[in-house]
Amino acid sequence: MIPVGPTAVRRAAAVICVSAFVGALSIAGHGQGRSIGDRVYSDAQATRGQQFYQKQCVSCHGGALEGIVGPPLSGDGFLAVWSARSLADLVNKIEQTMPPEQPGSVARPQAIDLASFILRTGKFPAGQTELAADALGQIAFPARAPAAVASSGATSSFAVAGNLAQLMRGVTFPNANILFNVQVKDPATNKPAMPIPFDYVLWGSTVYYGWQVVDQAALMLVETTPLFLLPGRRCENGRPVPVDRADWKQYTAALIDVGKAAYKAAQSRNADAVNKVSEQLNETCANCHKVYRDGTREGSTAGASRCQ
């Protein structure tokens, strides 16, 4: 896995080592007893939400919630993204991260009203009782099967380009460090100043910065870690990546899981929550490193299991 950074700040003295509604990936499921189709909100509540939406949200998400700058908040794509998730997840997302330039400015009652408007727009019927905050966790979006990938019978043209070390150093390592960096720098600080003299990398931090970068880093761990299992990839020392070994699959799955946990923690906009996951991230990386980077798998000679 990636070169291990220092342990979390709470455990070590030195530490070196994702415009929009973000689509709200289906990172975690919940146990609920009701569906959003069970008349869980009132029409008056949705109307309040519509009024707030027109003032604060329409420029990004569109007059019909079709998505413009931000993603759509209605239709099949929206429902697929929120499949089997609770209304609490949606309301928390609105309250804690919207709008991107001023997260936390939407009060919880307003977020609940907005969620009610989203449900009405999606043609989920209204009831007589307003949606209450304490019921959100027990109400779920309908579960949807993942979309099937169309196949023409042709062989995929995608091929491995880099070795494992290059993949980790180019993608996994920097994104893990963004999560570790929450321990030493609050993502909620002011927008970085334009660099003088000009530097493209530093300039990029003035375009995408703060909690948005933390969100993206966590999601990139989830999205890119499965590339560790791509057949044909080599270690830096030329050996094949052990994609068929059970422990390699286990370590890969563990990194995906910690990426999901990091994204969920980032949605709270709470640095302490992210830092707790950073400790898990450090441990997850170390567990794999001691076997495949340092070559200490039980029963192997020193360096025999190295994949670097």
Backbone as numpy.savetxt, mean C-alpha at the origin, in Angstrom:
# Nx Ny Nz CAx CAy CAz Cx Cy Cz
17.57 -11.34 0.56 16.73 -10.17 0.56 17.62 -8.92 0.56
17.09 -7.76 0.96 17.86 -6.53 0.86 18.92 -6.47 1.94
19.99 -5.69 1.74 20.98 -5.52 2.80 20.30 -4.96 4.04
20.48 -5.61 5.17 19.72 -5.24 6.37 20.14 -3.88 6.87
19.15 -3.02 7.14 19.41 -1.73 7.75 19.46 -1.90 9.25
19.81 -0.87 9.98 19.82 -0.96 11.44 18.43 -1.24 11.96
18.35 -1.80 13.11 17.07 -2.09 13.74 16.38 -0.77 14.04
15.09 -0.86 14.36 14.31 0.35 14.62 14.97 1.21 15.67
14.68 2.53 15.63 15.32 3.48 16.53 15.17 3.09 17.98
14.01 2.50 18.31 13.79 2.13 19.70 14.75 1.05 20.15
15.36 0.32 19.21 16.23 -0.79 19.58 17.68 -0.56 19.22
17.99 0.55 18.61 19.38 0.79 18.22 19.69 2.26 18.28
20.93 2.59 18.42 21.31 3.99 18.56 21.36 4.69 17.23
21.68 4.01 16.14 21.81 4.66 14.85 20.92 4.00 13.83
20.28 4.82 12.98 19.43 4.29 11.93 19.79 4.97 10.62
20.22 4.15 9.63 20.51 4.70 8.32 19.42 4.26 7.33
19.53 2.90 7.77 18.58 2.25 6.92 17.26 2.59 7.31
2.04 5.20 -0.51 2.46 5.67 -1.44 1.73 6.29 -1.37
-1.54 12.10 -5.79 -2.63 13.08 -6.08 -3.95 12.58 -5.79
-4.00 11.49 -4.86 -5.29 11.01 -5.14 -5.77 10.06 -4.10
-6.86 9.47 -4.42 -7.51 8.54 -3.52 -6.80 7.20 -3.54
-5.76 7.04 -4.32 -4.83 5.92 -4.44 -5.52 4.60 -4.75
-6.74 4.62 -5.06 -7.38 3.37 -5.42 -7.62 2.46 -4.25
-6.98 2.71 -3.12 -7.17 1.96 -1.91 -7.14 0.48 -2.13
-5.97 -0.05 -2.34 -5.79 -1.47 -2.62 -6.43 -2.34 -1.54
-6.86 -3.52 -1.93 -7.46 -4.46 -0.98 -6.36 -5.14 -0.19
-5.82 -4.40 0.79 -4.67 -4.88 1.54 -5.09 -5.82 2.68
-6.24 -5.60 3.30 -6.61 -6.46 4.42 -8.11 -6.70 4.42
-8.52 -7.86 4.77 -9.93 -8.16 4.88 -10.43 -8.07 6.31
-11.72 -8.06 6.48 -12.30 -7.96 7.82 -13.50 -8.89 7.88
-13.90 -9.23 9.12 -15.09 -10.03 9.27 -16.28 -9.13 9.49
-17.28 -9.13 8.58 -18.44 -8.28 8.72 -19.70 -9.12 8.62
-20.81 -8.55 9.13 -22.06 -9.26 9.11 -23.08 -8.68 8.17
-22.82 -7.50 7.56 -23.79 -6.86 6.69 -23.11 -6.45 5.39
-23.92 -6.21 4.39 -23.43 -5.77 3.09 -23.81 -4.31 2.87
-23.07 -3.64 1.99 -23.41 -2.25 1.68 -24.75 -2.16 0.95
-25.29 -3.29 0.49 -26.60 -3.29 -0.15 -27.75 -3.40 0.81
-27.46 -3.46 2.10 -28.51 -3.69 3.11 -29.10 -2.39 3.66
-29.18 -1.34 2.83 -29.77 -0.05 3.22 -29.13 0.47 4.50
-27.84 0.67 4.43 -27.07 0.99 5.64 -26.91 2.48 5.89
-27.40 3.32 4.99 -27.28 4.78 5.14 -28.62 5.43 4.81
-28.76 6.71 5.12 -29.99 7.43 4.79 -29.79 8.33 3.58
-30.88 8.66 2.91 -30.81 9.53 1.74 -30.34 10.93 2.13
-30.80 11.42 3.28 -30.37 12.74 3.74 -28.87 12.77 3.99
-28.35 11.70 4.51 -26.91 11.58 4.76 -26.13 11.63 3.45
-26.61 10.92 2.45 -25.94 10.92 1.15 -26.01 12.29 0.50
-27.11 13.01 0.71 -27.23 14.36 0.15 -26.21 15.30 0.79
-26.02 15.18 2.09 -24.97 15.99 2.74 -23.61 15.64 2.15
-23.38 14.36 1.95 -22.12 13.94 1.36 -21.94 14.48 -0.04
-23.02 14.51 -0.82 -22.94 15.05 -2.18 -22.57 16.53 -2.16
-23.15 17.28 -1.25 -22.83 18.70 -1.15 -21.36 18.92 -0.80
-20.86 18.13 0.13 -19.45 18.24 0.50 -18.57 17.82 -0.66
-18.97 16.77 -1.35 -18.21 16.26 -2.49 -18.06 17.34 -3.56
-19.14 18.03 -3.86 -19.10 19.05 -4.90 -18.15 20.19 -4.55
-17.97 20.44 -3.27 -17.07 21.52 -2.84 -15.62 21.07 -2.77
-15.38 19.84 -2.36 -14.02 19.43 -2.02 -13.42 18.33 -2.91
-14.24 17.56 -3.60 -13.73 16.33 -4.22 -13.91 16.25 -5.73
-14.84 17.04 -6.28 -15.24 16.86 -7.67 -14.10 17.13 -8.65
-13.21 18.03 -8.33 -12.14 18.37 -9.28 -11.20 17.20 -9.52
-11.04 16.33 -8.54 -10.16 15.17 -8.69 -10.91 13.92 -9.14
-12.12 13.72 -8.63 -12.82 12.46 -8.86 -13.98 12.56 -9.85
-14.30 13.80 -10.31 -15.28 13.95 -11.37 -16.71 14.08 -10.91
-17.52 14.72 -11.75 -18.92 14.96 -11.41 -19.73 13.69 -11.24
-19.36 12.63 -11.97 -20.06 11.35 -11.87 -19.24 10.32 -11.11
-18.25 10.78 -10.37 -17.34 9.91 -9.62 -16.57 8.98 -10.54
-16.37 9.43 -11.77 -15.72 8.60 -12.78 -14.21 8.64 -12.69
-13.66 9.57 -11.89 -12.21 9.70 -11.77 -11.65 10.61 -12.84
-10.82 11.56 -12.40 -10.13 12.47 -13.32 -8.65 12.42 -12.98
-8.26 13.21 -11.99 -6.90 13.10 -11.44 -6.85 11.93 -10.47
-7.84 11.87 -9.61 -7.96 10.75 -8.69 -8.71 9.60 -9.35
-8.68 8.43 -8.76 -9.33 7.25 -9.32 -10.85 7.33 -9.21
-11.57 6.50 -9.95 -13.03 6.49 -9.86 -13.51 6.00 -8.50
-14.66 6.52 -8.11 -15.28 6.12 -6.85 -16.61 5.41 -7.11
-16.78 4.93 -8.33 -17.98 4.17 -8.68 -17.62 3.23 -9.82
-18.49 2.27 -10.06 -18.28 1.36 -11.18 -17.54 0.10 -10.78
-17.33 -0.76 -11.78 -16.73 -2.07 -11.53 -15.31 -1.97 -10.99
-14.53 -1.02 -11.52 -13.16 -0.89 -11.06 -13.08 -0.54 -9.59
-13.93 0.40 -9.16 -13.97 0.79 -7.75 -14.37 -0.39 -6.87
-15.40 -1.12 -7.27 -15.88 -2.25 -6.46 -14.85 -3.37 -6.43
-14.11 -3.55 -7.52 -13.08 -4.59 -7.52 -11.97 -4.26 -6.54
-11.59 -2.98 -6.48 -10.53 -2.56 -5.58 -10.95 -2.71 -4.12
-12.21 -2.46 -3.83 -12.70 -2.52 -2.45 -13.35 -3.85 -2.11
-13.20 -4.85 -2.95 -13.82 -6.15 -2.76 -13.61 -6.70 -1.35
-14.72 -7.01 -0.66 -14.74 -7.65 0.66 -14.18 -6.78 1.77
-13.86 -5.53 1.49 -13.34 -4.66 2.55 -14.49 -3.97 3.26
-14.22 -3.46 4.44 -15.27 -2.85 5.24 -15.43 -1.37 4.93
-16.61 -0.85 5.28 -16.83 0.59 5.14 -15.90 1.38 6.06
-15.45 0.75 7.15 -14.49 1.43 8.03 -13.21 1.76 7.25
-12.76 0.85 6.40 -11.57 1.11 5.60 -11.78 2.33 4.70
-12.93 2.40 4.06 -13.21 3.52 3.15 -13.29 4.83 3.92
-14.01 4.84 5.03 -14.14 6.07 5.81 -12.79 6.49 6.38
-12.02 5.54 6.87 -10.68 5.88 7.39 -9.81 6.47 6.30
-9.90 5.91 5.10 -9.13 6.42 3.97 -9.48 7.88 3.69
-10.75 8.18 3.66 -11.19 9.55 3.39 -10.73 10.48 4.51
-10.98 10.06 5.74 -10.69 10.93 6.89 -9.20 11.19 7.07
-8.39 10.20 6.88 -6.98 10.30 7.24 -6.08 10.74 6.10
-6.50 10.56 4.85 -5.58 10.83 3.75 -6.11 11.80 2.69
-7.34 12.23 2.80 -7.91 13.11 1.80 -8.14 14.52 2.36
-8.01 15.55 1.48 -7.40 15.49 0.15 -5.88 15.35 0.29
-5.18 14.88 -0.75 -3.75 14.61 -0.61 -2.94 15.80 -0.14
-3.34 17.00 -0.56 -2.57 18.19 -0.18 -2.90 18.70 1.22
-3.95 18.16 1.82 -4.32 18.56 3.18 -4.95 17.39 3.92
-4.20 16.29 4.10 -4.77 15.10 4.75 -5.17 15.39 6.18
-6.25 14.75 6.60 -6.73 14.95 7.96 -7.68 16.11 8.12
-7.99 16.81 7.04 -8.86 18.00 7.14 -10.34 17.64 7.03
-10.65 16.39 6.67 -12.04 15.95 6.58 -12.43 15.30 7.91
-13.46 15.83 8.55 -13.92 15.28 9.83 -14.60 13.92 9.60
-14.62 13.11 10.63 -15.19 11.76 10.48 -16.66 11.79 10.06
-17.50 12.64 10.63 -18.89 12.69 10.15 -18.98 13.05 8.67
-18.11 13.94 8.21 -18.10 14.29 6.79 -17.66 13.09 5.95
-16.67 12.35 6.44 -16.20 11.17 5.71 -17.30 10.13 5.60
-18.08 9.97 6.66 -19.19 9.01 6.63 -20.26 9.47 5.64
-20.55 10.78 5.62 -21.50 11.32 4.65 -21.00 11.09 3.22
-19.71 11.30 2.99 -19.14 11.07 1.66 -19.27 9.60 1.26
-18.99 8.70 2.19 -19.14 7.27 1.91 -20.59 6.95 1.54
-21.55 7.60 2.22 -22.97 7.38 1.92 -23.30 7.86 0.51
-22.74 9.00 0.12 -22.95 9.50 -1.24 -22.35 8.55 -2.27
-21.18 8.01 -1.97 -20.55 7.04 -2.88 -21.44 5.82 -3.04
-22.04 5.35 -1.96 -22.92 4.18 -2.04 -24.16 4.50 -2.87
-24.73 5.69 -2.67 -25.93 6.05 -3.44 -25.60 6.16 -4.92
-24.47 6.76 -5.23 -24.06 6.87 -6.63 -23.87 5.50 -7.25
-23.43 4.54 -6.45 -23.27 3.16 -6.92 -24.55 2.37 -6.95
-25.67 3.06 -6.69 -27.01 2.45 -6.75 -27.25 1.40 -5.66
-26.55 1.56 -4.54 -26.88 0.77 -3.36 -27.96 1.53 -2.60
-29.11 0.92 -2.31 -30.28 1.68 -1.82 -30.09 2.26 -0.42
-30.76 3.39 -0.21 -30.76 4.04 1.10 -31.81 3.42 2.00
-31.62 3.61 3.30 -32.60 3.15 4.28 -33.15 4.32 5.08
-33.70 4.02 6.22 -34.30 5.05 7.07 -33.34 5.54 8.15
-32.29 4.77 8.41 -31.37 5.08 9.50 -30.02 5.51 8.95
-29.44 6.53 9.57 -28.15 7.01 9.12 -27.04 6.00 9.45
-26.05 5.99 8.60 -24.87 5.15 8.81 -24.12 5.68 10.03
-23.91 4.82 11.01 -23.27 5.22 12.25 -21.82 4.78 12.29
-21.00 5.57 12.97 -19.57 5.29 13.04 -19.28 3.92 13.64
-20.03 3.52 14.65 -19.73 2.26 15.32 -20.17 1.03 14.53
-20.85 1.24 13.38 -21.29 0.12 12.56 -20.39 -0.12 11.36
-19.46 0.79 11.11 -18.68 0.75 9.87 -17.91 -0.56 9.69
-17.34 -1.06 10.78 -16.52 -2.26 10.69 -17.30 -3.52 10.43
-18.64 -3.48 10.58 -19.45 -4.67 10.37 -20.16 -4.66 9.01
-19.85 -3.67 8.18 -20.50 -3.56 6.87 -19.43 -3.69 5.79
-19.66 -4.60 4.84 -18.62 -4.90 3.86 -19.09 -4.66 2.43
-18.14 -4.34 1.58 -18.36 -4.34 0.14 -18.51 -5.79 -0.31
-19.25 -6.01 -1.40 -19.38 -7.40 -1.89 -18.05 -7.94 -2.37
-17.81 -9.21 -2.11 -16.58 -9.85 -2.57 -16.68 -10.10 -4.06
-15.59 -9.84 -4.74 -15.55 -10.04 -6.19 -14.34 -10.91 -6.53
-14.54 -11.84 -7.43 -13.44 -12.69 -7.87 -12.46 -11.86 -8.68
-11.15 -12.14 -8.56 -10.17 -11.41 -9.36 -10.45 -11.57 -10.84
-10.21 -10.50 -11.60 -10.44 -10.55 -13.03 -9.49 -11.54 -13.68
-10.00 -12.32 -14.59 -9.16 -13.27 -15.31 -8.27 -12.53 -16.30
-7.07 -12.99 -16.46 -6.14 -12.39 -17.41 -6.37 -13.01 -18.78
-6.66 -12.15 -19.75 -6.90 -12.65 -21.11 -5.63 -13.26 -21.67
-5.81 -14.36 -22.40 -4.65 -15.03 -22.97 -4.89 -15.29 -24.45
-3.92 -14.92 -25.28 -4.03 -15.16 -26.71 -3.32 -16.44 -27.12
-2.73 -17.13 -26.14 -1.99 -18.34 -26.43 -0.55 -18.06 -26.77
-0.19 -16.77 -26.83 1.19 -16.42 -27.15 2.05 -16.45 -25.91
3.31 -16.73 -26.07 4.24 -16.73 -24.96 4.54 -15.30 -24.54
4.56 -15.03 -23.24 4.85 -13.69 -22.76 6.24 -13.25 -23.21
6.32 -11.96 -23.57 7.62 -11.43 -24.01 8.43 -10.90 -22.84
7.85 -10.96 -21.63 8.58 -10.44 -20.47 9.73 -11.36 -20.13
10.89 -10.78 -19.92 12.06 -11.58 -19.59 12.84 -10.89 -18.48
13.55 -11.68 -17.70 14.39 -11.13 -16.64 15.47 -10.24 -17.25
15.68 -9.07 -16.66 16.71 -8.16 -17.15 17.87 -8.03 -16.17
17.57 -8.00 -14.88 18.62 -7.82 -13.89 18.77 -9.03 -13.00
19.91 -9.10 -12.32 20.05 -10.17 -11.34 19.35 -9.78 -10.05
19.33 -10.70 -9.10 18.58 -10.47 -7.88 19.12 -9.27 -7.10
20.43 -9.14 -7.02 21.01 -8.02 -6.28 20.62 -6.69 -6.92
20.60 -6.63 -8.24 20.23 -5.40 -8.92 18.77 -5.05 -8.66
17.90 -6.07 -8.68 16.48 -5.84 -8.37 16.31 -5.29 -6.96
16.99 -5.91 -6.02 16.85 -5.48 -4.63 17.43 -4.10 -4.40
18.62 -3.84 -4.97 19.26 -2.55 -4.76 18.53 -1.42 -5.48
17.89 -1.75 -6.61 17.20 -0.72 -7.37 15.80 -0.44 -6.88
15.13 -1.45 -6.29 13.73 -1.30 -5.93 13.49 -1.56 -4.44
13.86 -2.76 -3.99 13.51 -3.17 -2.62 14.24 -2.34 -1.58
15.54 -2.19 -1.74 16.35 -1.48 -0.76 15.91 -0.03 -0.58
15.77 0.78 -1.66 15.37 2.17 -1.44 13.97 2.31 -0.87
13.04 1.44 -1.27 11.69 1.56 -0.72 11.63 1.13 0.73
12.40 0.10 1.10 12.48 -0.27 2.51 13.05 0.88 3.33
14.05 1.57 2.80 14.67 2.67 3.53 13.72 3.85 3.71
12.80 4.05 2.76 11.78 5.09 2.95 10.94 4.77 4.17
10.60 3.49 4.35 9.83 3.10 5.54 10.67 3.24 6.80
11.94 2.80 6.75 12.80 2.97 7.91 12.98 4.44 8.27
12.98 5.31 7.27 13.26 6.73 7.49 12.17 7.44 8.28
10.99 6.83 8.36 9.93 7.43 9.18 10.36 7.51 10.64
11.32 6.67 11.03 11.82 6.69 12.41 12.60 7.96 12.72
13.16 8.58 11.70 14.02 9.75 11.93 13.50 11.02 11.29
12.48 10.92 10.44 11.93 12.11 9.80 10.42 11.97 9.65
9.68 12.92 10.22 8.23 12.91 10.17 7.77 13.17 8.73
7.00 12.25 8.12 6.55 12.49 6.75 5.63 13.70 6.60
5.08 14.17 7.71 4.15 15.29 7.64 4.84 16.65 7.63
6.17 16.69 7.49 6.87 17.96 7.45 6.53 18.71 6.18
6.95 19.96 6.10 6.61 20.81 4.98 7.18 20.28 3.67
6.58 20.74 2.57 7.05 20.37 1.24 8.51 20.80 1.06
9.37 19.91 0.53 10.77 20.28 0.32 10.89 21.45 -0.66
11.93 22.24 -0.47 12.16 23.40 -1.33 12.78 22.96 -2.64
12.57 23.76 -3.67 13.18 23.49 -4.96 14.70 23.54 -4.83
15.41 22.51 -5.31 16.87 22.48 -5.14 17.59 23.51 -6.02
18.56 24.17 -5.42 19.42 25.11 -6.15 20.86 24.78 -5.78
21.73 24.42 -6.74 21.41 24.26 -8.16 20.48 23.08 -8.41
19.89 23.08 -9.61 18.85 22.10 -9.92 19.41 20.68 -9.93
18.61 19.75 -9.39 18.96 18.34 -9.34 17.67 17.56 -9.55
17.64 16.67 -10.55 16.40 15.97 -10.87 15.90 15.10 -9.72
16.81 14.41 -9.04 16.38 13.54 -7.95 15.78 14.36 -6.81
16.46 15.45 -6.44 15.94 16.31 -5.37 14.66 17.01 -5.81
14.60 17.40 -7.08 13.38 18.03 -7.59 12.19 17.07 -7.47
12.43 15.79 -7.73 11.35 14.81 -7.63 10.74 14.77 -6.25
11.55 15.03 -5.24 11.03 15.01 -3.86 10.14 16.21 -3.57
10.14 17.22 -4.45 9.23 18.37 -4.28 7.90 18.13 -4.97
7.84 17.08 -5.82 6.61 16.75 -6.54 5.82 15.69 -5.77
6.51 14.64 -5.38 5.91 13.58 -4.57 6.69 13.53 -3.26
6.04 13.80 -2.17 6.74 13.90 -0.90 5.82 13.52 0.25
6.38 13.48 1.44 5.59 13.23 2.65 4.99 11.84 2.70
3.78 11.75 3.21 3.13 10.46 3.41 2.85 9.75 2.10
2.68 10.52 1.02 2.44 9.90 -0.28 3.61 8.99 -0.66
4.83 9.41 -0.34 6.01 8.61 -0.65 6.03 7.34 0.20
5.61 7.45 1.44 5.56 6.27 2.32 4.53 5.27 1.80
3.36 5.78 1.40 2.35 4.91 0.79 2.94 4.14 -0.38
3.59 4.89 -1.27 4.10 4.29 -2.50 5.20 3.27 -2.21
6.04 3.56 -1.22 7.11 2.63 -0.88 6.54 1.30 -0.40
5.53 1.37 0.46 4.91 0.14 0.96 4.27 -0.65 -0.18
3.56 0.05 -1.04 2.90 -0.63 -2.15 3.91 -1.24 -3.12
5.04 -0.57 -3.30 6.05 -1.12 -4.20 6.67 -2.40 -3.65
6.77 -2.51 -2.33 7.23 -3.78 -1.76 6.23 -4.89 -2.08
4.95 -4.56 -1.99 3.93 -5.56 -2.30 3.96 -5.93 -3.78
4.09 -4.91 -4.63 4.00 -5.13 -6.07 5.23 -5.83 -6.65
6.41 -5.50 -6.15 7.63 -5.97 -6.80 8.26 -7.21 -6.16
7.95 -7.49 -4.92 8.56 -8.66 -4.27 8.26 -9.97 -4.99
7.06 -10.15 -5.59 6.85 -11.39 -6.35 7.86 -11.61 -7.48
8.55 -10.55 -7.91 9.58 -10.71 -8.93 10.75 -11.55 -8.43
10.86 -11.73 -7.12 11.89 -12.61 -6.57 11.68 -14.06 -7.04
10.44 -14.38 -7.41 10.10 -15.75 -7.77 10.07 -15.98 -9.28
10.47 -14.97 -10.04 10.41 -15.08 -11.49 11.46 -16.08 -11.99
11.04 -17.12 -12.71 12.00 -18.10 -13.23 13.02 -17.45 -14.16
14.24 -17.93 -14.08 15.29 -17.43 -14.95 16.18 -16.37 -14.34
15.78 -15.82 -13.19 16.62 -14.80 -12.56 17.82 -15.46 -11.88
18.94 -14.78 -11.93 20.17 -15.28 -11.34 20.56 -14.42 -10.14
21.28 -15.05 -9.23 21.92 -14.31 -8.15 23.11 -13.55 -8.75
23.66 -12.62 -7.99 24.80 -11.86 -8.48 26.01 -12.77 -8.71
26.10 -13.84 -7.94 27.23 -14.76 -8.11 26.98 -15.78 -9.22
25.88 -15.61 -9.98 25.62 -16.47 -11.13 24.74 -17.66 -10.86
24.50 -17.96 -9.59 23.65 -19.10 -9.28 22.18 -18.75 -9.54
21.38 -19.73 -9.91 19.94 -19.47 -10.09 19.30 -19.08 -8.77
18.40 -18.13 -8.81 17.62 -17.81 -7.61 16.80 -19.05 -7.25
16.80 -19.44 -5.98 16.16 -20.71 -5.59 14.63 -20.62 -5.53
14.01 -20.32 -6.67 12.58 -20.03 -6.69 11.71 -21.22 -6.30
12.25 -22.44 -6.37 11.45 -23.62 -6.04 11.58 -24.05 -4.58
12.46 -23.43 -3.84 12.66 -23.83 -2.44 11.53 -23.28 -1.58
11.03 -24.10 -0.67 9.92 -23.70 0.20 10.29 -22.51 1.07
11.53 -22.49 1.59 11.88 -21.38 2.48 12.01 -20.08 1.70
12.49 -20.13 0.45 12.57 -18.91 -0.37 11.17 -18.35 -0.62
10.23 -19.23 -0.92 8.85 -18.81 -1.11 8.28 -18.21 0.18
8.64 -18.82 1.29 8.16 -18.33 2.58 8.71 -16.93 2.88
10.01 -16.72 2.64 10.60 -15.41 2.89 10.01 -14.35 1.96
9.74 -14.75 0.71 9.14 -13.82 -0.24 7.74 -13.44 0.21
6.95 -14.42 0.61 5.59 -14.15 1.08 5.60 -13.27 2.32
6.58 -13.48 3.20 6.66 -12.68 4.43 6.93 -11.21 4.10
7.77 -10.95 3.09 8.06 -9.57 2.72 6.83 -8.91 2.09
6.07 -9.66 1.31 4.83 -9.12 0.76 3.87 -8.76 1.89
3.76 -9.65 2.87 2.85 -9.41 3.99 3.25 -8.17 4.79
4.54 -7.98 5.00 4.97 -6.82 5.77 4.77 -5.55 4.96
4.87 -5.64 3.63 4.55 -4.49 2.80 3.09 -4.10 2.92
2.21 -5.09 2.95 0.79 -4.82 3.14 0.53 -4.17 4.50
1.20 -4.69 5.52 1.03 -4.12 6.87 1.55 -2.69 6.91
2.64 -2.41 6.20 3.20 -1.06 6.17 2.25 -0.10 5.49
1.62 -0.55 4.40 0.65 0.32 3.72 -0.54 0.62 4.62
-1.04 -0.40 5.29 -2.17 -0.18 6.20 -1.78 0.78 7.31
-0.58 0.62 7.86 -0.13 1.53 8.92 0.03 2.94 8.38
0.55 3.08 7.16 0.74 4.41 6.58 -0.58 5.14 6.40
-1.64 4.40 6.16 -2.95 5.04 5.97 -3.43 5.72 7.24
-2.92 5.34 8.37 -3.30 5.99 9.63 -2.62 7.34 9.80
-1.59 7.59 8.97 -0.78 8.82 9.07 -0.19 8.96 10.48
0.17 7.83 11.04 0.74 7.78 12.38 2.13 7.18 12.29
3.14 7.98 12.60 4.53 7.52 12.46 4.82 6.33 13.36
4.29 6.31 14.56 4.55 5.19 15.46 4.03 3.88 14.88
2.88 3.93 14.23 2.32 2.72 13.63 3.24 2.19 12.54
3.79 3.10 11.71 4.70 2.67 10.65 6.00 2.14 11.25
6.47 2.76 12.31 7.73 2.33 12.92 7.63 0.92 13.52
6.46 0.58 14.01 6.28 -0.79 14.52 6.42 -1.80 13.38
5.87 -1.45 12.22 5.99 -2.33 11.07 7.43 -2.36 10.57
8.15 -1.24 10.71 9.55 -1.20 10.30 10.38 -2.22 11.06
10.06 -2.43 12.32 10.75 -3.45 13.10 10.48 -4.83 12.50
9.24 -5.08 12.09 8.90 -6.35 11.45 9.63 -6.48 10.11
9.72 -5.36 9.38 10.42 -5.37 8.09 11.89 -5.73 8.28
12.52 -5.13 9.27 13.91 -5.43 9.54 14.12 -6.91 9.87
13.22 -7.45 10.67 13.32 -8.87 11.06 13.06 -9.78 9.86
12.09 -9.40 9.03 11.76 -10.20 7.85 12.95 -10.30 6.91
13.61 -9.15 6.67 14.78 -9.15 5.80 15.92 -9.97 6.42
16.13 -9.81 7.72 17.22 -10.50 8.40 17.05 -12.01 8.34
15.80 -12.47 8.46 15.56 -13.91 8.44 16.02 -14.55 7.14
15.79 -13.84 6.04 16.23 -14.36 4.73 17.72 -14.16 4.53
18.23 -13.00 4.96 19.65 -12.70 4.76 20.56 -13.73 5.43
20.19 -14.15 6.61 21.09 -15.04 7.34 21.20 -16.40 6.66
20.22 -16.71 5.79 20.28 -17.97 5.04 20.88 -17.76 3.66
20.38 -16.77 2.93 20.74 -16.66 1.53 21.79 -15.58 1.23
21.97 -14.63 2.12 23.04 -13.67 1.89 24.30 -14.08 2.65
24.12 -14.54 3.89 25.26 -14.89 4.73 25.58 -16.38 4.66
24.71 -17.17 4.04 24.99 -18.58 3.79 25.07 -19.43 5.03
24.09 -19.28 5.94 24.14 -20.06 7.17 22.95 -21.01 7.29
22.43 -21.48 6.17 21.35 -22.46 6.24 21.83 -23.70 6.96
21.00 -24.23 7.81 21.37 -25.40 8.61 21.78 -26.55 7.70
22.92 -27.14 7.98 23.39 -28.28 7.22 24.20 -27.94 6.01
24.41 -26.61 5.75 25.19 -26.22 4.58 26.57 -25.75 5.03
27.53 -25.83 4.12 28.83 -25.27 4.40 28.79 -23.77 4.26
29.74 -23.10 4.87 29.76 -21.64 4.83 29.73 -21.13 3.41
28.75 -20.28 3.11 28.64 -19.68 1.79 27.97 -20.54 0.75
27.66 -21.81 1.07 27.10 -22.70 0.06 25.70 -22.29 -0.40
24.95 -21.61 0.46 23.59 -21.23 0.11 23.49 -19.78 -0.32
24.62 -19.12 -0.51 24.58 -17.69 -0.84 23.87 -17.45 -2.17
23.05 -16.41 -2.17 22.43 -15.93 -3.41 22.57 -14.43 -3.38
23.58 -13.91 -4.03 23.83 -12.48 -3.93 24.38 -11.96 -5.25
